[in-house]
Amino acid sequence: MRGLSPEAVAPLSAIVITRNEEANIADCLASLAFARERIVVDSGSTDATVAIAQSCGARVVAMHDWQGFGVQKNRALDLASEDWVISIDADERVTPALRDEILAALASPAADAYSMPRLSSYCGQPIRHSGWYPDRVTRLFRRGAARFSDDVVHERLVTRGPVGQLRNDLLHDSYTSLESVLDKMNRYSTAGAARMRSNGRRASLTSAVLHGVWAFVRTYVLQRGFLDGRMGFVLAVSNAEGTYYRYAKLWLQQHAEARRPR
């Protein structure tokens, strides 16, 4: 918390869930230095994540029985003790401008929860179109006024009452390389297929192709991904691929199930 006066430290619990985030966790926690309490819930990191988080002054709690993002974030939330909570991911950063806006909001709250615009980068380039911005996310809330949904992926914060709006960006260094894009695409398409299957959804090879094509058109044309330049095209292609693989995996699961002996 060096560099901040005592009055700038907010009655705020910052919660972060991690697994193998040694490249991100120090910068993430540094951006949360204005929070009186910083909690890291780690789910079995095999790198230096835990040691780095501890060296940054965070309280680290190990919870290895992974049940999904929503469940893990609620576990972290249950550890918070301050009146207000901010939840961010290890690859996200609170800018100084957003920090000052948060401090002002907590000094005179007008709501029990606040959303903020999130500016994500793709292979090093901030993306301001393609359906990625302003991408408002609700991350700041009064403890007891919100909980996370239990979704395995794409969890959301469920709040009571109106949500206030902050103006400054939360930075999201989401995809540092094409390799990280492909890795996350594989993991998220698998989880997405499992979620669709649990919801009774069906898929075919034709639907997988059509959903993939539509994802490209929506991202690159309707959401003006072409304004993000060459990287906008690459992003639209990866969105199309991720969507195609999600439906294709569901179709293949159904196909394998149908072929099993009764």
Secondary structure, DSSP 8 states (H G I E B T S, - for coil): -TT--GGGSEEEEEEEEESS-TTTHHHHHHHTTTEEEEEEEES---SSHHHHHHHTT-EEEE------HHHHHHHHHHH--SSEEEE--TTEEE-HHHHHHHHHHHHS-SSSEEEE-EEEEETTEE-SSTT-SS--EEEEEETTSEEE---SSS--EEESS--EE--S-EEEEEESSHHHHHHHHHHHHHHHHHHHHHTT----HHHHHHHHHHHHHIIIIIT-GGGGHHHHHHHHHHHHHHHHHHHHHHHHHHHHHHHS--
